[in-house]
Each structure stands twice: as C-alpha cells, then as structure tokens.
Amino acid sequence: MRIAQILPELNVGGVETGTVDLAKALKKRGHEPFVISNGGTLVDELVKAGIPHLQLPVHRKSIVSLRLVREIVTFIERERIDVIHARSRVPAWLAYLSVRRTDCDFVTTCHGYYSKHFLSRVMGWGKRVIVISHSIGRRMIDDFGVSPGRVRLIHRGVDLSQYRFSPDKYDRPRSGPFKIMNVGRITPIKGHGVFVRAVHLLSKRLQSIEVSIVGGPDRGKESYLQDLKTMVTRLGLDSHVKFLGVRKDVPELIREADLLVLASTIPEAFGRVLIEAGAVGTACMASRIGGILDIIDEEENGLLFSPENFEEMAITMERLLKDRMLAKRLALRLRAKVEREFTLEKMVDKTCQVYEEVRREKKVLITKLGAMGDLILAVPSFRMIRQRIPHAYIALLVDSKLMPLIQKCPYVDEFIAYDRSRTSSSWKRISMTGKWLRGRSFDLCIDLQNTWRTHVLAFLARIPKRYGYRRGMAGFLLTHPVVYWDHQLGPVAHQFQVLKRVGITHMDDRMELWLEPQADREITERFERAGVLHSKHLVGFVLGASRRWPTKQWPVDYFLELSRRLIRRFECHIVLIGTVEDQKLAEVFSGARSNHVLNETGNTTEMQLVSLIKRLDVLVTGDTAPLHVASAVGTKTVALFGPTDPKRHMPSGNGHVALVKRIPCQPCYRGTCKNKVQLQCLREITVDEVFHVVTQHLREPIRQK
C-alpha cells in the first residue's frame, strides 16, 4: 500500500517521533510510505531511510491554507496514494477535503483531548478513527458522536531495539544523588509548576537529589519557561534543578535516572515517555488521569498521585527513591507490560490492519426515493454497481411504501426505509436522517434520485464522495457531479452517466424483479377461482394513471372497444389493473362477455401486481409503473404515450412497442392538458392501432408463464 501521513511539523515530540517510527516500519514491510509536513529536525531521519517527504505549510491555522488542497490532490493522484493518515486538526481538514476528489481513504489518529469546537470535529470524520487510549476513545464517542464501530484503539509503541534495558540498576548500590527526570513540552498542562513545588518539599527531606527537566516550550510560549526558572531560583532550587532543553538522547537520560515523574494537570492522551521509561527499566510515577491509566496499574507497575497535589507527589517520590526494591519490582513489571502491549511492532501490526480494513471495505449508499416505476428502472444500476464493487456493502435508501417490491433484490445488502408521505417537519426529518446516516459511515453515495433533498441528505451524512446529477441550488453539494442533462437518453442510460463517474464502463440495461412466493400463490388461487389460470391468452389493461398524471390515461371507452375485439378474435381473458381510484373506470366492463373480464383494480399489493403481470401475455398501459414491471418480468407491452417522451421512459428489450402521436405540444410533461382538444395526443392513438400490435404479440410464440 501507498500511505501518506500528514502532520503540522516534524520536530521532536511524541506524535512526530511516532510518525517517523511508523513510516520506517512500513517501509521495512514493503509498503510505500510518504510524509507531508512543514518540515523540521526529524526530516533528516526520513531522508536517510529513503522515505519521501512533501514540505507544505500544513501547520498554518488560516483560511488561506485551503489553497493547499489542490496541491495535496495532485500529490495523491500523482503518487497513487491509497490511504492518507492525518494526525492533527489543520492537516486533517486539508486531507479530508482532498480525499473527496480522489479514490484515497481518510484515516485519523486522535492524539489529544480536542475542544468541542466545530473545527476539531474533523478528527472524528475518518473512515477509521484511531485513538491512542481508552479515555480518548470515550471522548470521541461521547463528545464527538463518532460511531464506536469506526473507532480503533492503537496504543503508541516503541522500538525496543533502540532502548538499552537495565534490569539490575536498582540492585547496584547507589552512588551520588538521587536522579529524578521530568520529560515533556514546557507548557502549563504538563504540571511543571506543581512538580517544582513538590521537589522543593522533597529537598527538605532528601538533601542529595538531582532533577532534570527535559523539553522546550512551544513557539511563542517561551515566557512560561522563564517563569519556571524564576520559580526555581526563588525556591532556592538552582543547585538541584536543571533545565536541559530539547534533547535527542532522552532514552539514555531516562535510563540513567532513578525515577521518572509525569506531573500532568489535565488528562494525558497517552504518555509515551512512560513506556520509554519502561523500555529502559526506570521506575515511574504519574498523575492519576487520562491515558496514563492505560499504562500505569497502580502499585503494580508504577505509582499514581492526584494531579496538582504537590504534597502527595513529594511523598510518593520519597517513597520510590528510598525503597529500591519497590522501584525494581515496578520497573520490571512495567517493562513486561511494554513488551506485551506497547511495542512498535504491535503498533504497526494494528495500524496496517486498519489500512487494509479501510481499503477492503467499501460502504455504498444508493438513494432512490422515487415512485414504483422509477425504482424498477433503477434495478439495472443496482446490478452494475454490485458488479463493479463486488465486495462492497450496499445500502438502498428507498420509499418505505415500496420496500416489499425490492427487498428480494440480491444486489443490495440493506434497505433503509424513508417515509416520503410525511410532509410535516421536513427539514427536521432530513436533518435527523442525515445524522443517522452519518453514524453508518458510508464511503460514497450514488444519488439516483437527484433532488435537493437527496443531495442534502448525502451531505449531512458526511459521505465523502457523492455522485449524481447536479440539480437545483443543492447541486453544489455533490463532489462528483454530472452537469449535462441529456433529455434524449433512456432511463437506464440516463442513470449510467452517473455510474460512469464511479468507474463503471459497460452498461447492462436488463430489467429484473423477484417474485414473492406468498403473493404468487395468492394470485394463482385467485386466477384459478376466476377460471383464467389456464386461459390461452391473458391481456392486461392498466385503465388509469396516477393522480399527478391524469393526462397519461387512454380513454376508457377505447379500452372497452379493444376488449370486445380481442375477446371476439382470440377468446382471450382481459385482466383489469389499477388502483382503488380506478374502480369506477372498471364498471364499464360489467356488461356483455363479462365472464371474460377479471377485475383486479384496487385489489393487489405491489408484490401481487408483479406476479399478476408476469402471468399475462400482453399488457396495454400508459406510461405507468406496470409498464416497467412488465419489462422486468418479461411480459410484452403496448405502451401508449401521451404527455411524456418514449425515448426517455420506454423500457429496452424486445416485445415492447410504444405508440405516440407527435402533435405540436407533445411531449408537454404536464399533469393538466392545455390543448384545445383535450388529451388529443392519446385520443389520436386509435383502437385499431393498439389491436394490431396486440394481435402481433399474441401471434408470436407463447412464452412459458
């Protein structure tokens, strides 16, 4: 794999050292590591190891830094980066914005207790969020809303081969003063002031002590170091306390010490210096807070004290310095724990597992909230997506009323119901649904509905890659939009323009639907009771249209005349199909030869309708959902187009004939007819024309039903 770590700078520090250690270990394992930072003293180590470093000012907390996104995108594409791993907030924002435009995966490691500010939230947006201690993990889950399923605990690790272990140091007689070490950035949260006060108390009980404070202040915070030096002088500790500054030989300094003290006043994310002390065999004591508790088991491998309690700290230091057998026991047990849990090898193993996990796992959300016909027309897209990403986890956001129709689709792993019928509190529902989807951690969204609602839902779900047609004011929320809308394309070809952006190159427009056994048995029994189960010819009529599209309805008296002619010519049975609203239209068929007519208007569920249409030889319908059901189950159709264009809506394949009259206003795509001659486009489709096409269909070889 090709992995890029991104962090502000590469100066001496726990995060920086861990970054370099991981990069070196990845290279030894045959991976290709890269590091992006503003540079620093550790860059030389990367160069010596043959690890490429890209120097960019990713440390700047400025809106101007967003200009770096384009450079990072270019770098990701040029170097074919698989995973970009962010270790700090500003670099994380730049990486997050960059991966949305590439096929790269985004991982974060949380090294600290970030404030709840919005700008910190990006640390929880990784496909996987690595935390370095249990307390950091709890913080990211509770305060940042990160799904526990995305959190991975990976403690920091040290390369034990780089540390000289002294198992017998406490067996040797002590010579010279007691050596106490404090290592960390010179900042108030590290508790240096409290530590100095504790040393002052200790110096009154033990005259022979030597204290070394290792570390430097953050840029611009040098005044705090000066305040500490003043405090040391004022307390008369100049002969005991030395400030050593930033050192590269920290492991050796700790090895020579009798005691390491970590005096943090707020929760530590981890406390790498403690495992370094364990690696060399030096006893430790630390504040009883945060990630320190992942390392130190009180009285088992170290001692703990209450933060900011300098009196307790002084007593604990005196106890460890005087009782060398206790110090030895704690040091050896800490070394054993480091060997078990905190080695560089274990850290690299777990990190590589995360990288492999994110590359292997693809979670896809497809949004299709349209009506029944639109959903059926999307099935070929579901199949093409599955073939393109065979191991992906695919979820479909679908209208709750249409769930039964699609639940047997083998190309989808999960069906997420969305109630479109509820109009109240629309924005609130969208927001709640987006937040819920966010917890599911989808990698990409393929929007086949292409409305402002579905654009907003995918954005609120924080799905990094969002594909679809750019529609309306919310279209800018897509990361991979299709801008041009070709109105001459058929329905599947139209969707295919979006799929091409995902990398699908071959269009397969075969329609499919799946029978539901119980519904199929019910239709069989119904047909048997009506005496039509073994009819030589079955022709279905879809009498009506949706409430929104009454302009798609062929005149019912035309249907009646067509039925008479078909019954006279073929002795066939006519099955009337429609909703409850269409039952009045069906009443005109109650006259002569009614024994040849089966009225199923308002009498079928979605799945019963599928089984019913599959049993037909021919279906005569307007531009309605049953037209697409027939296409999916292999039933021949005669489609009567009025206000819509068959080029855009006619199913593909043999056995489907569209009849349309190209009068000046056709297609108008209106639900109400504005023509002087009402529904002229449909009235001009004659019974003779339809009878002729149905006759041709019925004369063709009979399909096995």
C-alpha positions, 0 to 999 in steps of 0.5 A, a space after each residue: 500500500 501507498 500511505 501518506 501521513 500528514 502532520 503540522 511539523 516534524 520536530 521532536 515530540 511524541 506524535 512526530 517521533 511516532 510518525 517517523 517510527 511508523 513510516 520506517 516500519 512500513 517501509 521495512 514491510 514493503 509498503 510505500 510510505 510518504 510524509 507531508 509536513 512543514 518540515 523540521 529536525 526529524 526530516 533528516 531521519 526520513 531522508 536517510 531511510 529513503 522515505 519521501 517527504 512533501 514540505 507544505 505549510 500544513 501547520 498554518 491555522 488560516 483560511 488561506 491554507 485551503 489553497 493547499 488542497 489542490 496541491 495535496 490532490 495532485 500529490 495523491 493522484 500523482 503518487 497513487 496514494 491509497 490511504 492518507 493518515 492525518 494526525 492533527 486538526 489543520 492537516 486533517 481538514 486539508 486531507 479530508 477535503 482532498 480525499 473527496 476528489 480522489 479514490 484515497 481513504 481518510 484515516 485519523 489518529 486522535 492524539 489529544 483531548 480536542 475542544 468541542 469546537 466545530 473545527 476539531 470535529 474533523 478528527 472524528 470524520 475518518 473512515 477509521 478513527 484511531 485513538 491512542 487510549 481508552 479515555 480518548 476513545 470515550 471522548 470521541 464517542 461521547 463528545 464527538 458522536 463518532 460511531 464506536 464501530 469506526 473507532 480503533 484503539 492503537 496504543 503508541 509503541 516503541 522500538 525496543 531495539 533502540 532502548 538499552 534495558 537495565 534490569 539490575 540498576 536498582 540492585 547496584 548500590 547507589 552512588 551520588 544523588 538521587 536522579 529524578 527526570 521530568 520529560 515533556 513540552 514546557 507548557 502549563 498542562 504538563 504540571 511543571 509548576 506543581 512538580 517544582 513545588 513538590 521537589 522543593 518539599 522533597 529537598 527538605 527531606 532528601 538533601 542529595 537529589 538531582 532533577 532534570 527537566 527535559 523539553 522546550 516550550 512551544 513557539 511563542 510560549 517561551 515566557 512560561 519557561 522563564 517563569 519556571 526558572 524564576 520559580 526555581 531560583 526563588 525556591 532556592 532550587 538552582 543547585 538541584 534543578 536543571 533545565 536541559 532543553 530539547 534533547 535527542 538522547 532522552 532514552 539514555 537520560 531516562 535510563 540513567 535516572 532513578 525515577 521518572 515523574 509525569 506531573 500532568 494537570 489535565 488528562 494525558 492522551 497517552 504518555 509515551 515517555 512512560 513506556 520509554 521509561 519502561 523500555 529502559 527499566 526506570 521506575 515511574 510515577 504519574 498523575 492519576 488521569 487520562 491515558 496514563 491509566 492505560 499504562 500505569 496499574 497502580 502499585 503494580 507497575 508504577 505509582 499514581 498521585 492526584 494531579 496538582 497535589 504537590 504534597 502527595 507527589 513529594 511523598 510518593 517520590 520519597 517513597 520510590 527513591 528510598 525503597 529500591 526494591 519497590 522501584 525494581 519490582 515496578 520497573 520490571 513489571 512495567 517493562 513486561 507490560 511494554 513488551 506485551 502491549 506497547 511495542 512498535 511492532 504491535 503498533 504497526 501490526 494494528 495500524 496496517 490492519 486498519 489500512 487494509 480494513 479501510 481499503 477492503 471495505 467499501 460502504 455504498 449508499 444508493 438513494 432512490 426515493 422515487 415512485 414504483 416505476 422509477 425504482 424498477 428502472 433503477 434495478 439495472 444500476 443496482 446490478 452494475 454497481 454490485 458488479 463493479 464493487 463486488 465486495 462492497 456493502 450496499 445500502 438502498 435508501 428507498 420509499 418505505 411504501 415500496 420496500 416489499 417490491 425490492 427487498 428480494 433484490 440480491 444486489 443490495 445488502 440493506 434497505 433503509 426505509 424513508 417515509 416520503 408521505 410525511 410532509 410535516 417537519 421536513 427539514 427536521 426529518 432530513 436533518 435527523 436522517 442525515 445524522 443517522 446516516 452519518 453514524 453508518 459511515 458510508 464511503 460514497 453515495 450514488 444519488 439516483 434520485 437527484 433532488 435537493 433533498 437527496 443531495 442534502 441528505 448525502 451531505 449531512 451524512 458526511 459521505 465523502 464522495 457523492 455522485 449524481 446529477 447536479 440539480 437545483 441550488 443543492 447541486 453544489 453539494 455533490 463532489 462528483 457531479 454530472 452537469 449535462 442533462 441529456 433529455 434524449 437518453 433512456 432511463 437506464 442510460 440516463 442513470 449510467 452517466 452517473 455510474 460512469 463517474 464511479 468507474 463503471 464502463 459497460 452498461 447492462 440495461 436488463 430489467 429484473 424483479 423477484 417474485 414473492 412466493 406468498 403473493 404468487 400463490 395468492 394470485 394463482 388461487 385467485 386466477 384459478 377461482 376466476 377460471 383464467 389460470 389456464 386461459 390461452 391468452 391473458 391481456 392486461 389493461 392498466 385503465 388509469 394513471 396516477 393522480 399527478 398524471 391524469 393526462 397519461 390515461 387512454 380513454 376508457 371507452 377505447 379500452 372497452 372497444 379493444 376488449 370486445 375485439 380481442 375477446 371476439 378474435 382470440 377468446 382471450 381473458 382481459 385482466 383489469 389493473 389499477 388502483 382503488 381510484 380506478 374502480 369506477 373506470 372498471 364498471 364499464 366492463 360489467 356488461 356483455 362477455 363479462 365472464 371474460 373480464 377479471 377485475 383486479 383494480 384496487 385489489 393487489 399489493 405491489 408484490 401481487 401486481 408483479 406476479 399478476 403481470 408476469 402471468 399475462 401475455 400482453 399488457 396495454 398501459 400508459 406510461 405507468 409503473 406496470 409498464 416497467 414491471 412488465 419489462 422486468 418480468 418479461 411480459 410484452 407491452 403496448 405502451 401508449 404515450 401521451 404527455 411524456 417522451 418514449 425515448 426517455 421512459 420506454 423500457 429496452 428489450 424486445 416485445 415492447 412497442 410504444 405508440 405516440 402521436 407527435 402533435 405540436 405540444 407533445 411531449 408537454 410533461 404536464 399533469 393538466 392538458 392545455 390543448 384545445 382538444 383535450 388529451 388529443 395526443 392519446 385520443 389520436 392513438 386509435 383502437 385499431 392501432 393498439 389491436 394490431 400490435 396486440 394481435 402481433 404479440 399474441 401471434 408470436 410464440 407463447 412464452 412459458 408463464 
